[in-house]
């Protein structure tokens, strides 16, 4: 996949270069470290902390549910021989219900985390995208690549517009 992405970018750059060369124009490339920018945006830091806390609390609850189920199973195993068939069936159904509740909780938490992540990250993505577009237009950059996608094999530091984008975001300009 990374190889395909790299080949696609190289193809685009070469194709674009040949088109621009025919038009006697040049393609200007900028590099952005999106991860570094996101780490500097307070909303992103807060969202990340919220998601970590939410996930930890959910994992703690899930661990407690697993422990409760395991204790109930151990207790059942110890007392099984002294139970009637009806009592055994009742206990087994109770354990199945606990397991079912645990699975449902796990799925709900996973969906909640995905929903919250999307809810928090969409405005941040838009903010970063808008700032990148603004800086690229201002600097007359025709192609901006993410520094961390591993598609960039070499970059001249003069092409890196990360700090200009970050400055644009912090100043609240588009």
Secondary structure, 3 states (H helix, E strand, C coil): CHHHHHHHHHHHHHHHHHHHHHCCCCCCEEEECHHHHHHHCHHHHHHHHHHHHHHHHHHHHHHHHHHHHHHHHHHHHHHHHHCCHHHHHHHHHHHHHHHHHHHHHHHHHHHHHHHHHHHHHHHHHHHHHHHHHHHHHHCCCCEEEECCCCCCCCCCHHHECHHHHHHHHHHCCC
